[in-house]
Structure formats: C-alpha cells, structure tokens
Amino acid sequence: CVAIPMFGMIESLNLGTSSGIVLYEIAKQRREYQSKYRRGSRKGKRAEPLPTVMRREIGGFASSETEGQT
C-alpha cells in the first residue's frame, strides 16, 4: 500500500499524477542507493584502443580518406 500525502484543498489525484509521483520517488531512491556503491574512478585503459583513422564505407567498400593519396 502506498500513501501520497496531499496538502491544501485536494481531495484526490488521478492515476497519471499518482503514478508519476511514485515513479519519480522510485528513481530518486535508486539513484541514492546506487551512488553509495558506485566505484570512484571508472577511467582506465581500453582493452582495444580506438582507431586513429576512421574508415567510411562508400558503395559497400570500406575505405580511408588517406588511402591512395601520395
């Protein structure tokens, strides 16, 4: 059972508003919980480095912009 406190001259909330409030609270609590157990540093070396020259496909063939230039 979930109780949503209401203040002022409100008698009830519709389903959309109620579910939005509940989902917001769930997301907030999950973020707080996960921040306790998050690792401090995620930076590190990649297992496979990124390529220095990006290749692009032209007509089904992969080519580099520098290929064939002298």
PQR file of N, CA, C, O and H, with PARSE charges and radii, in Angstrom:
ATOM      1  N   CYS A   1       0.844  -1.171   0.000 -0.4000 1.5000
ATOM      2  CA  CYS A   1       0.000   0.000   0.000 -0.0000 2.0000
ATOM      3  C   CYS A   1       0.895   1.242   0.000  0.5500 1.7000
ATOM      4  O   CYS A   1       1.894   1.297   0.717 -0.5500 1.4000
ATOM      5  N   VAL A   2       0.535   2.210  -0.791 -0.4000 1.5000
ATOM      6  CA  VAL A   2       1.305   3.448  -0.904 -0.0000 2.0000
ATOM      7  C   VAL A   2       0.415   4.608  -0.494  0.5500 1.7000
ATOM      8  O   VAL A   2      -0.738   4.692  -0.916 -0.5500 1.4000
ATOM      9  H   VAL A   2      -0.277   2.165  -1.374  0.4000 1.0000
ATOM     10  N   ALA A   3       0.944   5.496   0.325 -0.4000 1.5000
ATOM     11  CA  ALA A   3       0.202   6.690   0.732 -0.0000 2.0000
ATOM     12  C   ALA A   3       0.932   7.923   0.213  0.5500 1.7000
ATOM     13  O   ALA A   3       2.120   8.103   0.480 -0.5500 1.4000
ATOM     14  H   ALA A   3       1.881   5.428   0.668  0.4000 1.0000
ATOM     15  N   ILE A   4       0.227   8.765  -0.522 -0.4000 1.5000
ATOM     16  CA  ILE A   4       0.797  10.011  -1.033 -0.0000 2.0000
ATOM     17  C   ILE A   4       0.169  11.146  -0.234  0.5500 1.7000
ATOM     18  O   ILE A   4      -1.039  11.367  -0.322 -0.5500 1.4000
ATOM     19  H   ILE A   4      -0.739   8.619  -0.739  0.4000 1.0000
ATOM     20  N   PRO A   5       0.980  11.875   0.551 -0.5600 1.5000
ATOM     21  CA  PRO A   5       0.397  12.964   1.340  0.2800 2.0000
ATOM     22  C   PRO A   5      -0.080  14.094   0.421  0.5500 1.7000
ATOM     23  O   PRO A   5       0.605  14.456  -0.536 -0.5500 1.4000
ATOM     24  N   MET A   6      -1.258  14.643   0.720 -0.4000 1.5000
ATOM     25  CA  MET A   6      -1.825  15.735  -0.074 -0.0000 2.0000
ATOM     26  C   MET A   6      -2.108  16.906   0.858  0.5500 1.7000
ATOM     27  O   MET A   6      -2.681  16.731   1.934 -0.5500 1.4000
ATOM     28  H   MET A   6      -1.814  14.349   1.497  0.4000 1.0000
ATOM     29  N   PHE A   7      -1.706  18.088   0.442 -0.4000 1.5000
ATOM     30  CA  PHE A   7      -1.904  19.287   1.245 -0.0000 2.0000
ATOM     31  C   PHE A   7      -2.796  20.256   0.482  0.5500 1.7000
ATOM     32  O   PHE A   7      -2.826  20.238  -0.749 -0.5500 1.4000
ATOM     33  H   PHE A   7      -1.240  18.230  -0.432  0.4000 1.0000
ATOM     34  N   GLY A   8      -3.503  21.082   1.189 -0.4000 1.5000
ATOM     35  CA  GLY A   8      -4.353  22.080   0.548 -0.0000 2.0000
ATOM     36  C   GLY A   8      -5.748  21.546   0.317  0.5500 1.7000
ATOM     37  O   GLY A   8      -6.228  20.676   1.044 -0.5500 1.4000
ATOM     38  H   GLY A   8      -3.478  21.097   2.188  0.4000 1.0000
ATOM     39  N   MET A   9      -6.393  22.078  -0.709 -0.4000 1.5000
ATOM     40  CA  MET A   9      -7.789  21.730  -0.994 -0.0000 2.0000
ATOM     41  C   MET A   9      -7.878  20.617  -2.032  0.5500 1.7000
ATOM     42  O   MET A   9      -8.698  20.694  -2.946 -0.5500 1.4000
ATOM     43  H   MET A   9      -6.004  22.785  -1.300  0.4000 1.0000
ATOM     44  N   ILE A  10      -7.055  19.593  -1.905 -0.4000 1.5000
ATOM     45  CA  ILE A  10      -7.044  18.478  -2.847 -0.0000 2.0000
ATOM     46  C   ILE A  10      -7.745  17.291  -2.204  0.5500 1.7000
ATOM     47  O   ILE A  10      -7.431  16.919  -1.073 -0.5500 1.4000
ATOM     48  H   ILE A  10      -6.389  19.531  -1.162  0.4000 1.0000
ATOM     49  N   GLU A  11      -8.682  16.701  -2.913 -0.4000 1.5000
ATOM     50  CA  GLU A  11      -9.373  15.522  -2.391 -0.0000 2.0000
ATOM     51  C   GLU A  11      -8.788  14.235  -2.943  0.5500 1.7000
ATOM     52  O   GLU A  11      -8.758  13.217  -2.252 -0.5500 1.4000
ATOM     53  H   GLU A  11      -8.937  17.003  -3.832  0.4000 1.0000
ATOM     54  N   SER A  12      -8.318  14.273  -4.196 -0.4000 1.5000
ATOM     55  CA  SER A  12      -7.755  13.060  -4.786 -0.0000 2.0000
ATOM     56  C   SER A  12      -6.843  13.440  -5.947  0.5500 1.7000
ATOM     57  O   SER A  12      -6.898  14.558  -6.459 -0.5500 1.4000
ATOM     58  H   SER A  12      -8.342  15.100  -4.758  0.4000 1.0000
ATOM     59  N   LEU A  13      -6.009  12.495  -6.350 -0.4000 1.5000
ATOM     60  CA  LEU A  13      -5.131  12.661  -7.506 -0.0000 2.0000
ATOM     61  C   LEU A  13      -5.536  11.632  -8.549  0.5500 1.7000
ATOM     62  O   LEU A  13      -5.975  10.535  -8.204 -0.5500 1.4000
ATOM     63  H   LEU A  13      -5.964  11.586  -5.934  0.4000 1.0000
ATOM     64  N   ASN A  14      -5.391  11.981  -9.828 -0.4000 1.5000
ATOM     65  CA  ASN A  14      -5.736  10.996 -10.854 -0.0000 2.0000
ATOM     66  C   ASN A  14      -4.614   9.970 -10.990  0.5500 1.7000
ATOM     67  O   ASN A  14      -3.538  10.141 -10.419 -0.5500 1.4000
ATOM     68  H   ASN A  14      -5.035  12.872 -10.108  0.4000 1.0000
ATOM     69  N   LEU A  15      -4.867   8.918 -11.738 -0.4000 1.5000
ATOM     70  CA  LEU A  15      -3.927   7.806 -11.863 -0.0000 2.0000
ATOM     71  C   LEU A  15      -2.601   8.253 -12.470  0.5500 1.7000
ATOM     72  O   LEU A  15      -1.541   7.823 -12.014 -0.5500 1.4000
ATOM     73  H   LEU A  15      -5.742   8.779 -12.202  0.4000 1.0000
ATOM     74  N   GLY A  16      -2.641   9.108 -13.487 -0.4000 1.5000
ATOM     75  CA  GLY A  16      -1.413   9.566 -14.140 -0.0000 2.0000
ATOM     76  C   GLY A  16      -0.516  10.341 -13.193  0.5500 1.7000
ATOM     77  O   GLY A  16       0.695  10.120 -13.160 -0.5500 1.4000
ATOM     78  H   GLY A  16      -3.502   9.458 -13.857  0.4000 1.0000
ATOM     79  N   THR A  17      -1.101  11.244 -12.426 -0.4000 1.5000
ATOM     80  CA  THR A  17      -0.332  12.037 -11.468 -0.0000 2.0000
ATOM     81  C   THR A  17       0.233  11.153 -10.365  0.5500 1.7000
ATOM     82  O   THR A  17       1.396  11.294  -9.987 -0.5500 1.4000
ATOM     83  H   THR A  17      -2.085  11.422 -12.453  0.4000 1.0000
ATOM     84  N   SER A  18      -0.576  10.253  -9.856 -0.4000 1.5000
ATOM     85  CA  SER A  18      -0.128   9.356  -8.784 -0.0000 2.0000
ATOM     86  C   SER A  18       1.014   8.465  -9.245  0.5500 1.7000
ATOM     87  O   SER A  18       2.000   8.295  -8.527 -0.5500 1.4000
ATOM     88  H   SER A  18      -1.521  10.139 -10.163  0.4000 1.0000
ATOM     89  N   SER A  19       0.888   7.893 -10.441 -0.4000 1.5000
ATOM     90  CA  SER A  19       1.956   7.014 -10.932 -0.0000 2.0000
ATOM     91  C   SER A  19       3.219   7.812 -11.223  0.5500 1.7000
ATOM     92  O   SER A  19       4.320   7.297 -11.026 -0.5500 1.4000
ATOM     93  H   SER A  19       0.087   8.030 -11.024  0.4000 1.0000
ATOM     94  N   GLY A  20       3.094   9.045 -11.682 -0.4000 1.5000
ATOM     95  CA  GLY A  20       4.272   9.886 -11.905 -0.0000 2.0000
ATOM     96  C   GLY A  20       5.017  10.169 -10.615  0.5500 1.7000
ATOM     97  O   GLY A  20       6.247  10.125 -10.581 -0.5500 1.4000
ATOM     98  H   GLY A  20       2.200   9.463 -11.841  0.4000 1.0000
ATOM     99  N   ILE A  21       4.278  10.460  -9.552 -0.4000 1.5000
ATOM    100  CA  ILE A  21       4.896  10.718  -8.247 -0.0000 2.0000
ATOM    101  C   ILE A  21       5.615   9.473  -7.742  0.5500 1.7000
ATOM    102  O   ILE A  21       6.737   9.562  -7.244 -0.5500 1.4000
ATOM    103  H   ILE A  21       3.279  10.497  -9.580  0.4000 1.0000
ATOM    104  N   VAL A  22       4.981   8.324  -7.868 -0.4000 1.5000
ATOM    105  CA  VAL A  22       5.581   7.066  -7.399 -0.0000 2.0000
ATOM    106  C   VAL A  22       6.831   6.729  -8.204  0.5500 1.7000
ATOM    107  O   VAL A  22       7.850   6.356  -7.624 -0.5500 1.4000
ATOM    108  H   VAL A  22       4.070   8.251  -8.273  0.4000 1.0000
ATOM    109  N   LEU A  23       6.772   6.853  -9.534 -0.4000 1.5000
ATOM    110  CA  LEU A  23       7.942   6.547 -10.365 -0.0000 2.0000
ATOM    111  C   LEU A  23       9.093   7.507 -10.090  0.5500 1.7000
ATOM    112  O   LEU A  23      10.252   7.093 -10.091 -0.5500 1.4000
ATOM    113  H   LEU A  23       5.943   7.156 -10.005  0.4000 1.0000
ATOM    114  N   TYR A  24       8.792   8.780  -9.853 -0.4000 1.5000
ATOM    115  CA  TYR A  24       9.834   9.748  -9.503 -0.0000 2.0000
ATOM    116  C   TYR A  24      10.526   9.338  -8.204  0.5500 1.7000
ATOM    117  O   TYR A  24      11.753   9.371  -8.115 -0.5500 1.4000
ATOM    118  H   TYR A  24       7.851   9.116  -9.852  0.4000 1.0000
ATOM    119  N   GLU A  25       9.750   8.957  -7.213 -0.4000 1.5000
ATOM    120  CA  GLU A  25      10.318   8.567  -5.918 -0.0000 2.0000
ATOM    121  C   GLU A  25      11.154   7.295  -6.036  0.5500 1.7000
ATOM    122  O   GLU A  25      12.204   7.186  -5.403 -0.5500 1.4000
ATOM    123  H   GLU A  25       8.753   8.930  -7.286  0.4000 1.0000
ATOM    124  N   ILE A  26      10.702   6.337  -6.837 -0.4000 1.5000
ATOM    125  CA  ILE A  26      11.477   5.109  -7.057 -0.0000 2.0000
ATOM    126  C   ILE A  26      12.815   5.437  -7.706  0.5500 1.7000
ATOM    127  O   ILE A  26      13.854   4.934  -7.278 -0.5500 1.4000
ATOM    128  H   ILE A  26       9.849   6.426  -7.351  0.4000 1.0000
ATOM    129  N   ALA A  27      12.795   6.281  -8.738 -0.4000 1.5000
ATOM    130  CA  ALA A  27      14.038   6.648  -9.427 -0.0000 2.0000
ATOM    131  C   ALA A  27      14.982   7.386  -8.487  0.5500 1.7000
ATOM    132  O   ALA A  27      16.189   7.147  -8.511 -0.5500 1.4000
ATOM    133  H   ALA A  27      11.952   6.690  -9.086  0.4000 1.0000
ATOM    134  N   LYS A  28      14.448   8.279  -7.660 -0.4000 1.5000
ATOM    135  CA  LYS A  28      15.268   9.032  -6.713 -0.0000 2.0000
ATOM    136  C   LYS A  28      15.940   8.100  -5.712  0.5500 1.7000
ATOM    137  O   LYS A  28      17.132   8.237  -5.438 -0.5500 1.4000
ATOM    138  H   LYS A  28      13.467   8.473  -7.640  0.4000 1.0000
ATOM    139  N   GLN A  29      15.182   7.156  -5.166 -0.4000 1.5000
ATOM    140  CA  GLN A  29      15.746   6.228  -4.189 -0.0000 2.0000
ATOM    141  C   GLN A  29      16.777   5.301  -4.819  0.5500 1.7000
ATOM    142  O   GLN A  29      17.779   4.972  -4.185 -0.5500 1.4000
ATOM    143  H   GLN A  29      14.214   7.044  -5.388  0.4000 1.0000
ATOM    144  N   ARG A  30      16.544   4.875  -6.059 -0.4000 1.5000
ATOM    145  CA  ARG A  30      17.524   4.009  -6.739 -0.0000 2.0000
ATOM    146  C   ARG A  30      18.829   4.756  -6.981  0.5500 1.7000
ATOM    147  O   ARG A  30      19.909   4.193  -6.800 -0.5500 1.4000
ATOM    148  H   ARG A  30      15.730   5.143  -6.574  0.4000 1.0000
ATOM    149  N   ARG A  31      18.737   6.040  -7.394 -0.4000 1.5000
ATOM    150  CA  ARG A  31      19.958   6.830  -7.607 -0.0000 2.0000
ATOM    151  C   ARG A  31      20.747   6.971  -6.317  0.5500 1.7000
ATOM    152  O   ARG A  31      21.970   6.831  -6.319 -0.5500 1.4000
ATOM    153  H   ARG A  31      17.861   6.498  -7.542  0.4000 1.0000
ATOM    154  N   GLU A  32      20.057   7.248  -5.214 -0.4000 1.5000
ATOM    155  CA  GLU A  32      20.728   7.377  -3.922 -0.0000 2.0000
ATOM    156  C   GLU A  32      21.397   6.070  -3.516  0.5500 1.7000
ATOM    157  O   GLU A  32      22.532   6.080  -3.040 -0.5500 1.4000
ATOM    158  H   GLU A  32      19.063   7.362  -5.213  0.4000 1.0000
ATOM    159  N   TYR A  33      20.713   4.954  -3.698 -0.4000 1.5000
ATOM    160  CA  TYR A  33      21.258   3.647  -3.337 -0.0000 2.0000
ATOM    161  C   TYR A  33      22.473   3.311  -4.191  0.5500 1.7000
ATOM    162  O   TYR A  33      23.489   2.851  -3.670 -0.5500 1.4000
ATOM    163  H   TYR A  33      19.791   4.946  -4.085  0.4000 1.0000
ATOM    164  N   GLN A  34      22.377   3.536  -5.503 -0.4000 1.5000
ATOM    165  CA  GLN A  34      23.474   3.202  -6.405 -0.0000 2.0000
ATOM    166  C   GLN A  34      24.679   4.103  -6.188  0.5500 1.7000
ATOM    167  O   GLN A  34      25.812   3.669  -6.396 -0.5500 1.4000
ATOM    168  H   GLN A  34      21.551   3.909  -5.926  0.4000 1.0000
ATOM    169  N   SER A  35      24.463   5.355  -5.771 -0.4000 1.5000
ATOM    170  CA  SER A  35      25.595   6.251  -5.553 -0.0000 2.0000
ATOM    171  C   SER A  35      26.449   5.789  -4.372  0.5500 1.7000
ATOM    172  O   SER A  35      27.637   6.105  -4.313 -0.5500 1.4000
ATOM    173  H   SER A  35      23.542   5.708  -5.602  0.4000 1.0000
ATOM    174  N   LYS A  36      25.868   5.054  -3.443 -0.4000 1.5000
ATOM    175  CA  LYS A  36      26.641   4.530  -2.311 -0.0000 2.0000
ATOM    176  C   LYS A  36      27.641   3.473  -2.756  0.5500 1.7000
ATOM    177  O   LYS A  36      28.722   3.353  -2.179 -0.5500 1.4000
ATOM    178  H   LYS A  36      24.902   4.797  -3.491  0.4000 1.0000
ATOM    179  N   TYR A  37      27.281   2.707  -3.778 -0.4000 1.5000
ATOM    180  CA  TYR A  37      28.095   1.567  -4.180 -0.0000 2.0000
ATOM    181  C   TYR A  37      28.800   1.773  -5.518  0.5500 1.7000
ATOM    182  O   TYR A  37      29.371   0.831  -6.067 -0.5500 1.4000
ATOM    183  H   TYR A  37      26.403   2.804  -4.247  0.4000 1.0000
ATOM    184  N   ARG A  38      28.766   2.993  -6.044 -0.4000 1.5000
ATOM    185  CA  ARG A  38      29.426   3.279  -7.314 -0.0000 2.0000
ATOM    186  C   ARG A  38      30.933   3.360  -7.093  0.5500 1.7000
ATOM    187  O   ARG A  38      31.394   3.885  -6.081 -0.5500 1.4000
ATOM    188  H   ARG A  38      28.303   3.758  -5.598  0.4000 1.0000
ATOM    189  N   ARG A  39      31.669   2.850  -8.023 -0.4000 1.5000
ATOM    190  CA  ARG A  39      33.127   2.914  -7.931 -0.0000 2.0000
ATOM    191  C   ARG A  39      33.579   4.346  -8.162  0.5500 1.7000
ATOM    192  O   ARG A  39      32.975   5.088  -8.937 -0.5500 1.4000
ATOM    193  H   ARG A  39      31.294   2.423  -8.845  0.4000 1.0000
ATOM    194  N   GLY A  40      34.652   4.722  -7.477 -0.4000 1.5000
ATOM    195  CA  GLY A  40      35.129   6.093  -7.563 -0.0000 2.0000
ATOM    196  C   GLY A  40      35.628   6.485  -8.932  0.5500 1.7000
ATOM    197  O   GLY A  40      35.265   7.547  -9.438 -0.5500 1.4000
ATOM    198  H   GLY A  40      35.143   4.120  -6.848  0.4000 1.0000
ATOM    199  N   SER A  41      36.446   5.659  -9.541 -0.4000 1.5000
ATOM    200  CA  SER A  41      37.032   6.014 -10.826 -0.0000 2.0000
ATOM    201  C   SER A  41      36.740   4.925 -11.840  0.5500 1.7000
ATOM    202  O   SER A  41      37.053   3.755 -11.620 -0.5500 1.4000
ATOM    203  H   SER A  41      36.740   4.796  -9.130  0.4000 1.0000
ATOM    204  N   ARG A  42      36.152   5.309 -12.926 -0.4000 1.5000
ATOM    205  CA  ARG A  42      35.879   4.349 -13.991 -0.0000 2.0000
ATOM    206  C   ARG A  42      36.859   4.525 -15.140  0.5500 1.7000
ATOM    207  O   ARG A  42      36.776   3.813 -16.141 -0.5500 1.4000
ATOM    208  H   ARG A  42      35.898   6.260 -13.105  0.4000 1.0000
ATOM    209  N   LYS A  43      37.777   5.456 -15.007 -0.4000 1.5000
ATOM    210  CA  LYS A  43      38.736   5.688 -16.075 -0.0000 2.0000
ATOM    211  C   LYS A  43      39.801   4.604 -16.054  0.5500 1.7000
ATOM    212  O   LYS A  43      40.266   4.192 -14.991 -0.5500 1.4000
ATOM    213  H   LYS A  43      37.845   6.035 -14.194  0.4000 1.0000
ATOM    214  N   GLY A  44      40.170   4.163 -17.205 -0.4000 1.5000
ATOM    215  CA  GLY A  44      41.187   3.138 -17.320 -0.0000 2.0000
ATOM    216  C   GLY A  44      41.534   2.946 -18.775  0.5500 1.7000
ATOM    217  O   GLY A  44      40.972   3.604 -19.650 -0.5500 1.4000
ATOM    218  H   GLY A  44      39.792   4.497 -18.069  0.4000 1.0000
ATOM    219  N   LYS A  45      42.447   2.058 -19.029 -0.4000 1.5000
ATOM    220  CA  LYS A  45      42.840   1.805 -20.409 -0.0000 2.0000
ATOM    221  C   LYS A  45      41.838   0.870 -21.059  0.5500 1.7000
ATOM    222  O   LYS A  45      41.302  -0.036 -20.421 -0.5500 1.4000
ATOM    223  H   LYS A  45      42.903   1.523 -18.318  0.4000 1.0000
ATOM    224  N   ARG A  46      41.599   1.104 -22.328 -0.4000 1.5000
ATOM    225  CA  ARG A  46      40.704   0.243 -23.084 -0.0000 2.0000
ATOM    226  C   ARG A  46      41.420  -1.049 -23.435  0.5500 1.7000
ATOM    227  O   ARG A  46      42.634  -1.064 -23.637 -0.5500 1.4000
ATOM    228  H   ARG A  46      42.035   1.840 -22.846  0.4000 1.0000
ATOM    229  N   ALA A  47      40.664  -2.126 -23.507 -0.4000 1.5000
ATOM    230  CA  ALA A  47      41.238  -3.402 -23.908 -0.0000 2.0000
ATOM    231  C   ALA A  47      41.710  -3.321 -25.356  0.5500 1.7000
ATOM    232  O   ALA A  47      42.732  -3.902 -25.720 -0.5500 1.4000
ATOM    233  H   ALA A  47      39.677  -2.113 -23.343  0.4000 1.0000
ATOM    234  N   GLU A  48      40.962  -2.603 -26.167 -0.4000 1.5000
ATOM    235  CA  GLU A  48      41.306  -2.419 -27.570 -0.0000 2.0000
ATOM    236  C   GLU A  48      41.251  -0.918 -27.859  0.5500 1.7000
ATOM    237  O   GLU A  48      40.175  -0.328 -27.766 -0.5500 1.4000
ATOM    238  H   GLU A  48      40.132  -2.131 -25.871  0.4000 1.0000
ATOM    239  N   PRO A  49      42.376  -0.278 -28.206 -0.5600 1.5000
ATOM    240  CA  PRO A  49      42.349   1.172 -28.410  0.2800 2.0000
ATOM    241  C   PRO A  49      41.490   1.559 -29.607  0.5500 1.7000
ATOM    242  O   PRO A  49      41.312   0.778 -30.542 -0.5500 1.4000
ATOM    243  N   LEU A  50      40.966   2.773 -29.563 -0.4000 1.5000
ATOM    244  CA  LEU A  50      40.169   3.279 -30.672 -0.0000 2.0000
ATOM    245  C   LEU A  50      41.066   3.525 -31.882  0.5500 1.7000
ATOM    246  O   LEU A  50      42.236   3.867 -31.710 -0.5500 1.4000
ATOM    247  H   LEU A  50      41.111   3.408 -28.804  0.4000 1.0000
ATOM    248  N   PRO A  51      40.551   3.360 -33.095 -0.5600 1.5000
ATOM    249  CA  PRO A  51      41.377   3.593 -34.282  0.2800 2.0000
ATOM    250  C   PRO A  51      41.708   5.075 -34.432  0.5500 1.7000
ATOM    251  O   PRO A  51      40.913   5.941 -34.069 -0.5500 1.4000
ATOM    252  N   THR A  52      42.899   5.354 -34.974 -0.4000 1.5000
ATOM    253  CA  THR A  52      43.291   6.746 -35.180 -0.0000 2.0000
ATOM    254  C   THR A  52      42.728   7.289 -36.483  0.5500 1.7000
ATOM    255  O   THR A  52      42.532   8.498 -36.608 -0.5500 1.4000
ATOM    256  H   THR A  52      43.546   4.650 -35.269  0.4000 1.0000
ATOM    257  N   VAL A  53      42.465   6.426 -37.453 -0.4000 1.5000
ATOM    258  CA  VAL A  53      41.870   6.838 -38.722 -0.0000 2.0000
ATOM    259  C   VAL A  53      40.503   6.183 -38.817  0.5500 1.7000
ATOM    260  O   VAL A  53      40.383   4.958 -38.780 -0.5500 1.4000
ATOM    261  H   VAL A  53      42.624   5.444 -37.351  0.4000 1.0000
ATOM    262  N   MET A  54      39.482   7.006 -38.938 -0.4000 1.5000
ATOM    263  CA  MET A  54      38.127   6.472 -39.053 -0.0000 2.0000
ATOM    264  C   MET A  54      37.873   6.072 -40.495  0.5500 1.7000
ATOM    265  O   MET A  54      38.154   6.835 -41.420 -0.5500 1.4000
ATOM    266  H   MET A  54      39.579   8.001 -38.967  0.4000 1.0000
ATOM    267  N   ARG A  55      37.343   4.878 -40.682 -0.4000 1.5000
ATOM    268  CA  ARG A  55      37.056   4.382 -42.021 -0.0000 2.0000
ATOM    269  C   ARG A  55      35.595   4.643 -42.336  0.5500 1.7000
ATOM    270  O   ARG A  55      34.747   4.647 -41.444 -0.5500 1.4000
ATOM    271  H   ARG A  55      37.115   4.258 -39.932  0.4000 1.0000
ATOM    272  N   ARG A  56      35.306   4.862 -43.611 -0.4000 1.5000
ATOM    273  CA  ARG A  56      33.918   5.029 -44.021 -0.0000 2.0000
ATOM    274  C   ARG A  56      33.640   4.130 -45.204  0.5500 1.7000
ATOM    275  O   ARG A  56      34.530   3.834 -46.001 -0.5500 1.4000
ATOM    276  H   ARG A  56      35.994   4.859 -44.337  0.4000 1.0000
ATOM    277  N   GLU A  57      32.403   3.703 -45.310 -0.4000 1.5000
ATOM    278  CA  GLU A  57      32.015   2.821 -46.404 -0.0000 2.0000
ATOM    279  C   GLU A  57      31.447   3.640 -47.549  0.5500 1.7000
ATOM    280  O   GLU A  57      30.565   4.478 -47.359 -0.5500 1.4000
ATOM    281  H   GLU A  57      31.680   3.944 -44.663  0.4000 1.0000
ATOM    282  N   ILE A  58      31.977   3.378 -48.758 -0.4000 1.5000
ATOM    283  CA  ILE A  58      31.474   4.022 -49.969 -0.0000 2.0000
ATOM    284  C   ILE A  58      31.107   2.916 -50.941  0.5500 1.7000
ATOM    285  O   ILE A  58      31.976   2.171 -51.392 -0.5500 1.4000
ATOM    286  H   ILE A  58      32.694   2.698 -48.912  0.4000 1.0000
ATOM    287  N   GLY A  59      29.846   2.805 -51.262 -0.4000 1.5000
ATOM    288  CA  GLY A  59      29.402   1.792 -52.212 -0.0000 2.0000
ATOM    289  C   GLY A  59      29.666   0.378 -51.750  0.5500 1.7000
ATOM    290  O   GLY A  59      29.916  -0.500 -52.576 -0.5500 1.4000
ATOM    291  H   GLY A  59      29.139   3.411 -50.895  0.4000 1.0000
ATOM    292  N   GLY A  60      29.618   0.132 -50.453 -0.4000 1.5000
ATOM    293  CA  GLY A  60      29.810  -1.217 -49.935 -0.0000 2.0000
ATOM    294  C   GLY A  60      31.262  -1.553 -49.640  0.5500 1.7000
ATOM    295  O   GLY A  60      31.543  -2.613 -49.080 -0.5500 1.4000
ATOM    296  H   GLY A  60      29.415   0.845 -49.782  0.4000 1.0000
ATOM    297  N   PHE A  61      32.202  -0.666 -50.008 -0.4000 1.5000
ATOM    298  CA  PHE A  61      33.617  -0.915 -49.747 -0.0000 2.0000
ATOM    299  C   PHE A  61      34.093   0.024 -48.656  0.5500 1.7000
ATOM    300  O   PHE A  61      33.778   1.214 -48.667 -0.5500 1.4000
ATOM    301  H   PHE A  61      31.974   0.195 -50.463  0.4000 1.0000
ATOM    302  N   ALA A  62      34.850  -0.514 -47.716 -0.4000 1.5000
ATOM    303  CA  ALA A  62      35.411   0.315 -46.658 -0.0000 2.0000
ATOM    304  C   ALA A  62      36.659   0.982 -47.191  0.5500 1.7000
ATOM    305  O   ALA A  62      37.530   0.323 -47.759 -0.5500 1.4000
ATOM    306  H   ALA A  62      35.105  -1.481 -47.707  0.4000 1.0000
ATOM    307  N   SER A  63      36.746   2.277 -47.011 -0.4000 1.5000
ATOM    308  CA  SER A  63      37.931   2.993 -47.473 -0.0000 2.0000
ATOM    309  C   SER A  63      38.301   4.055 -46.462  0.5500 1.7000
ATOM    310  O   SER A  63      37.475   4.500 -45.665 -0.5500 1.4000
ATOM    311  H   SER A  63      36.038   2.812 -46.549  0.4000 1.0000
ATOM    312  N   SER A  64      39.554   4.448 -46.510 -0.4000 1.5000
ATOM    313  CA  SER A  64      40.045   5.511 -45.663 -0.0000 2.0000
ATOM    314  C   SER A  64      40.247   6.738 -46.529  0.5500 1.7000
ATOM    315  O   SER A  64      40.531   6.611 -47.720 -0.5500 1.4000
ATOM    316  H   SER A  64      40.225   4.087 -47.157  0.4000 1.0000
ATOM    317  N   GLU A  65      40.108   7.912 -45.961 -0.4000 1.5000
ATOM    318  CA  GLU A  65      40.277   9.130 -46.745 -0.0000 2.0000
ATOM    319  C   GLU A  65      41.712   9.295 -47.214  0.5500 1.7000
ATOM    320  O   GLU A  65      41.956   9.965 -48.218 -0.5500 1.4000
ATOM    321  H   GLU A  65      39.877   8.015 -44.993  0.4000 1.0000
ATOM    322  N   THR A  66      42.669   8.697 -46.507 -0.4000 1.5000
ATOM    323  CA  THR A  66      44.074   8.869 -46.867 -0.0000 2.0000
ATOM    324  C   THR A  66      44.572   7.790 -47.813  0.5500 1.7000
ATOM    325  O   THR A  66      45.699   7.881 -48.298 -0.5500 1.4000
ATOM    326  H   THR A  66      42.470   8.152 -45.692  0.4000 1.0000
ATOM    327  N   GLU A  67      43.760   6.765 -48.092 -0.4000 1.5000
ATOM    328  CA  GLU A  67      44.202   5.698 -48.982 -0.0000 2.0000
ATOM    329  C   GLU A  67      44.345   6.224 -50.401  0.5500 1.7000
ATOM    330  O   GLU A  67      43.510   6.997 -50.872 -0.5500 1.4000
ATOM    331  H   GLU A  67      42.844   6.691 -47.697  0.4000 1.0000
ATOM    332  N   GLY A  68      45.398   5.805 -51.076 -0.4000 1.5000
ATOM    333  CA  GLY A  68      45.592   6.139 -52.478 -0.0000 2.0000
ATOM    334  C   GLY A  68      46.152   7.528 -52.711  0.5500 1.7000
ATOM    335  O   GLY A  68      46.395   7.902 -53.858 -0.5500 1.4000
ATOM    336  H   GLY A  68      46.076   5.177 -50.693  0.4000 1.0000
ATOM    337  N   GLN A  69      46.364   8.300 -51.661 -0.4000 1.5000
ATOM    338  CA  GLN A  69      46.929   9.636 -51.834 -0.0000 2.0000
ATOM    339  C   GLN A  69      48.431   9.562 -51.629  0.5500 1.7000
ATOM    340  O   GLN A  69      48.905   8.879 -50.721 -0.5500 1.4000
ATOM    341  H   GLN A  69      46.167   7.996 -50.729  0.4000 1.0000
ATOM    342  N   THR A  70      49.175  10.257 -52.461 -0.4000 1.5000
ATOM    343  CA  THR A  70      50.635  10.282 -52.313 -0.0000 2.0000
ATOM    344  C   THR A  70      51.125  11.684 -52.213  0.5500 1.7000
ATOM    345  O   THR A  70      52.329  11.909 -52.083 -0.5500 1.4000
ATOM    346  H   THR A  70      48.790  10.812 -53.199  0.4000 1.0000
TER
END
